[in-house]
Amino acid sequence: MIAILSALLPTFALIVLGYVLRQRNFLPDTFWPGAEKLTYFVTFPALLFSNTAKADLGSLPLLGIAGAMLGTIAICTALIIASKPVLKVSPAAFSSLVQGAIRPNTYIGLAVAAALLGTQGLTVTALCVALVVPTVNVISVLACAHWGENDRKPGILSLLRDVIKNPLLMACVLGSLFNVAGVGLPPIIGPFLEVLGRAALPIGLLAVGAGLDLAAAGRAGLPVGISSLGKLVISPAIAAGLCIVLGLQSVELAAVVLYAALPCSASAYVLARLMGGDAQMMASIITVHTLLAIVTMPIIAILTHAV
């Protein structure tokens, strides 16, 4: 248990540091959008590509990982839609709750996998990214298009094209193609991408912390509490059950369950604002999820290591 906590502490300490730096104005506000852009388009794709390109994919139960991860998303989506009559929120707020139920913060997921599960866990998490990113984006776009309250929404096809062009997804796909083709990491370019990818986790986690909105967390009500319970507790429990049914063990089980336990991604706020969701509730969900994950994820990590 101490080893797990020691491994996770630096991850969440970086998030806290990012928040403190933003609040203290240690860096100008213009720094953070640039840091997020650098992480999203450069350093994280480098990390994902280099890891998937050199991984031993043949040794992984790919169908089991896909079944557990996509099955968790499907069940969580069905549960939140079924609970709509009970939640009694506006359509716009409900679209934000749908996003909160399924969208993971990939930055935290990769950092946790790297800290706890090593190279194999990082590879499984990269596969989860490739599966989950397009799936949850499509569901989120459809939810906002159906329940959002903005009459001037961008076209669904244009948004779906943006999903396909997602740099994290593209990095996973290209890395897998290089892997399957037997190329692996190319000389010179490969080591360059590996070095570049090392910057992804610290910069990404600092940006997560800088984006926290404690004022929004203070406005959180019962729907946000239900969202937190669903994303941080019920989702990983569903994932664990599917992993056991599908025969996943050890590192694969831990990686899938921890990925399912991630707090909601900050990108959900952008989509909510763009497509008429409840952006204020979305900010509350993101912040509350992230703060509670500091407690829930170590507990889940300990439980998965005990399986």
C-alpha positions in Angstrom: 0.0 0.0 0.0 2.8 2.4 0.9 4.5 1.7 -2.4 1.3 2.5 -4.3 0.7 5.7 -2.4 4.3 6.8 -2.9 4.0 6.2 -6.7 0.8 8.2 -7.0 1.7 11.1 -4.7 3.9 12.8 -7.3 1.1 12.7 -9.9 -1.4 14.5 -7.7 1.3 16.8 -6.2 1.9 18.1 -9.8 -1.8 18.8 -10.1 -1.8 20.7 -6.8 1.4 22.6 -7.9 -0.3 23.6 -11.1 -3.2 25.1 -9.2 -0.9 26.9 -6.8 1.2 28.4 -9.6 -2.0 29.6 -11.4 -3.4 31.1 -8.2 -0.1 32.8 -7.3 0.3 34.2 -10.8 3.8 32.7 -10.8 3.5 32.5 -14.6 1.4 34.8 -16.8 -2.1 33.5 -17.7 -1.0 33.4 -21.3 1.4 30.5 -20.4 -1.3 28.0 -19.6 -3.1 27.9 -23.0 0.2 27.4 -24.7 1.2 24.7 -22.3 -2.1 22.8 -22.9 -1.6 23.2 -26.7 2.0 21.9 -26.5 0.9 18.9 -24.5 -2.2 18.1 -26.6 -0.5 18.5 -30.0 3.1 17.6 -29.4 4.3 15.9 -26.2 1.4 13.5 -25.5 1.3 12.3 -29.1 5.0 11.7 -29.0 4.6 9.7 -25.8 1.7 7.6 -27.2 3.3 7.0 -30.6 6.7 5.9 -29.2 5.1 3.6 -26.6 2.7 1.9 -29.0 5.3 1.6 -31.8 7.7 -0.4 -29.6 5.2 -2.3 -27.5 4.8 -6.1 -27.7 1.1 -5.9 -28.7 1.0 -9.6 -29.6 1.3 -10.5 -25.9 -1.8 -8.5 -24.9 -5.4 -9.7 -24.8 -6.6 -7.1 -27.2 -10.2 -8.3 -27.5 -10.5 -8.6 -23.8 -9.2 -5.0 -23.2 -11.5 -3.7 -25.9 -14.5 -5.6 -24.6 -14.0 -4.4 -21.0 -13.3 -0.8 -21.9 -16.0 -0.3 -24.5 -18.5 -2.4 -22.4 -17.9 0.0 -19.5 -18.6 3.0 -21.6 -21.8 1.4 -23.0 -23.1 0.5 -19.6 -22.3 3.9 -18.0 -24.0 5.7 -20.9 -27.1 3.5 -20.6 -27.2 4.1 -16.8 -27.0 7.8 -17.0 -29.7 8.0 -19.7 -31.9 5.7 -17.7 -31.5 7.9 -14.6 -32.6 11.1 -16.5 -36.2 11.1 -15.1 -34.8 10.8 -11.6 -32.2 13.5 -11.9 -34.7 16.2 -12.8 -32.2 18.6 -14.4 -32.5 20.8 -17.5 -31.7 19.2 -20.9 -28.5 21.3 -21.1 -27.4 20.2 -17.6 -28.2 16.6 -18.5 -25.9 16.8 -21.6 -23.1 17.8 -19.2 -23.9 14.9 -16.9 -23.6 12.5 -19.9 -20.1 13.9 -20.6 -19.2 13.6 -16.9 -20.2 9.9 -16.9 -17.9 8.8 -19.7 -15.1 11.2 -20.5 -11.7 10.4 -18.9 -8.8 12.7 -18.2 -6.1 11.0 -20.3 -3.3 13.1 -18.9 -3.9 11.7 -15.4 -4.5 8.2 -16.8 -1.1 8.0 -18.5 0.7 9.4 -15.5 -0.9 6.9 -13.1 -0.2 4.0 -15.5 3.5 5.1 -15.9 3.9 5.5 -12.1 2.2 2.2 -11.1 2.2 -0.2 -14.0 5.4 0.4 -16.0 5.8 0.0 -19.7 3.2 -2.7 -20.1 0.6 -0.7 -18.2 1.4 2.4 -20.2 0.8 0.3 -23.4 -2.6 -0.9 -22.2 -3.5 2.6 -21.3 -2.5 3.8 -24.7 -4.8 1.2 -26.2 -7.6 2.4 -24.0 -6.9 5.9 -25.3 -7.3 4.7 -28.9 -10.5 3.0 -28.1 -12.1 5.5 -25.7 -11.2 8.9 -27.3 -13.3 8.4 -30.5 -16.1 6.6 -28.7 -16.7 9.1 -25.9 -16.3 12.0 -28.3 -19.0 10.7 -30.6 -21.4 10.0 -27.6 -20.7 13.5 -26.2 -21.3 15.2 -29.5 -24.6 13.4 -29.9 -25.7 14.1 -26.4 -24.9 17.8 -26.7 -26.6 17.9 -30.1 -29.7 16.3 -28.7 -30.0 18.0 -25.3 -27.9 21.2 -25.7 -29.7 24.5 -25.9 -27.6 26.4 -28.4 -29.4 26.9 -31.7 -26.2 27.8 -33.5 -24.4 24.5 -32.9 -21.6 23.5 -35.3 -22.5 20.6 -37.6 -22.1 17.1 -36.2 -20.1 16.0 -39.2 -17.6 18.8 -38.7 -17.2 17.9 -35.0 -16.8 14.2 -35.9 -14.1 15.1 -38.4 -12.3 16.8 -35.5 -12.6 13.6 -33.5 -11.0 11.6 -36.3 -8.2 14.2 -36.5 -7.6 14.1 -32.7 -3.8 14.0 -32.2 -3.9 11.5 -29.4 -6.0 9.1 -31.5 -3.8 9.6 -34.5 -0.6 9.0 -32.5 -2.0 5.7 -31.2 -3.1 4.6 -34.6 0.2 5.5 -36.3 2.2 3.9 -33.5 0.1 0.7 -33.8 0.6 0.6 -37.6 4.4 1.0 -37.2 4.3 -1.8 -34.7 2.2 -4.2 -36.8 4.4 -3.4 -39.8 7.5 -4.5 -37.9 9.1 -1.0 -38.2 8.9 -0.1 -34.5 10.6 3.1 -33.6 12.6 4.5 -36.5 16.3 5.4 -35.9 16.9 9.0 -34.8 13.2 9.9 -35.0 12.3 7.3 -32.4 14.8 8.4 -29.7 13.8 12.0 -30.4 10.1 11.2 -29.8 10.9 9.3 -26.6 12.8 12.3 -25.2 10.0 14.6 -26.3 7.4 12.4 -24.7 9.0 12.6 -21.3 7.8 16.2 -21.1 4.2 15.2 -21.6 3.3 14.1 -18.1 4.6 17.0 -15.9 3.4 19.7 -18.3 0.0 18.0 -18.7 -0.5 17.5 -15.0 0.5 21.1 -14.2 -2.1 22.3 -16.8 -4.8 20.1 -15.2 -4.1 21.8 -11.9 -4.1 25.2 -13.4 -7.5 24.6 -14.9 -9.2 23.7 -11.6 -12.1 26.0 -10.6 -12.7 25.8 -6.8 -15.5 28.4 -7.1 -17.3 26.1 -9.5 -16.8 23.2 -7.1 -18.4 25.2 -4.4 -21.5 25.5 -6.5 -21.8 21.7 -7.0 -25.1 20.2 -6.1 -26.6 16.7 -5.9 -26.3 16.0 -9.6 -22.6 16.6 -9.5 -22.3 14.4 -6.4 -24.2 11.6 -8.3 -21.9 12.2 -11.3 -18.8 11.8 -9.1 -20.1 8.6 -7.6 -20.8 7.2 -11.0 -17.5 8.1 -12.7 -15.1 7.5 -9.8 -16.8 4.5 -8.1 -19.4 2.8 -10.3 -17.5 3.0 -13.6 -14.4 1.2 -12.2 -16.5 -1.3 -10.5 -18.2 -2.1 -13.8 -14.8 -2.3 -15.5 -13.5 -4.7 -12.9 -16.5 -7.0 -13.3 -16.1 -7.0 -17.1 -12.3 -7.6 -16.8 -12.9 -10.7 -14.5 -15.6 -12.0 -16.9 -13.3 -11.6 -19.9 -10.4 -13.2 -18.1 -8.1 -10.1 -17.8 -5.6 -10.3 -15.1 -2.8 -8.5 -13.4 -1.5 -5.4 -15.3 -4.2 -5.4 -17.9 -7.0 -5.5 -15.3 -5.4 -2.8 -13.2 -4.8 -0.5 -16.3 -8.4 -0.9 -17.5 -10.0 -0.4 -14.1 -7.8 2.7 -13.3 -8.6 4.2 -16.7 -12.3 3.7 -16.0 -11.8 5.5 -12.7 -10.4 8.7 -14.1 -12.0 12.0 -13.5 -13.7 13.9 -16.3 -11.6 15.6 -18.9 -11.3 19.4 -19.1 -12.1 19.2 -22.8 -15.7 18.4 -21.8 -16.1 22.1 -20.8 -15.1 23.3 -24.2 -17.7 21.0 -25.9 -20.4 22.0 -23.4 -19.8 25.7 -24.0 -19.7 25.2 -27.8 -22.8 23.1 -28.1 -25.2 24.6 -25.6 -24.5 22.3 -22.6 -24.5 23.6 -19.0 -20.9 24.9 -18.9 -21.1 26.0 -15.3 -22.2 22.5 -14.2 -19.4 21.0 -16.4 -16.8 23.1 -14.7 -18.1 21.9 -11.3 -18.1 18.2 -12.5 -14.5 18.5 -13.8 -13.2 20.1 -10.6 -15.0 17.9 -8.1 -14.1 14.8 -10.0 -10.4 15.8 -10.0 -10.3 16.7 -6.4 -12.1 13.5 -5.3 -9.9 11.4 -7.5 -6.9 12.3 -5.3 -8.7 10.0 -2.7 -10.5 7.5 -4.8 -7.8 6.5 -7.3 -5.2 5.4 -4.7 -7.9 3.3 -3.0 -8.9 1.7 -6.4 -5.2 1.1 -7.2 -4.7 -0.8 -3.9 -7.9 -2.8 -4.6 -6.8 -3.7 -8.1 -3.4 -4.8 -6.9 -5.1 -7.1 -4.4 -7.1 -8.9 -7.1 
